[in-house]
């Protein structure tokens, strides 16, 4: 998986490419732990994310909990990823645009 990070107007934007699974989830979690301090918003761009496992869902849940009282948005979700969100109920937890 590739993580492309940009910071704009106190919003951390992370574009994910490839697979977010057991192998790559720790990399994203470490990036989040290093990036969340002092930001007001977090945006994920999943337009190039091909697969997400339960480990990846756990990291998104970690991010959501870490952003309590702040803004977190998930954008550009492919239909196959959206299906996983719907089956697991994550579409009710996350703000998806």
Secondary structure, 3 states (H helix, E strand, C coil): CEEEEEEECCEEEEEEEEEECCCCHHHHHHHHHHHCCCCCEEEEEEEEEEEECHHHHHHHHHHHHHCCCCEEEEECCCHHHHHHHHHHCHHHHCCEC
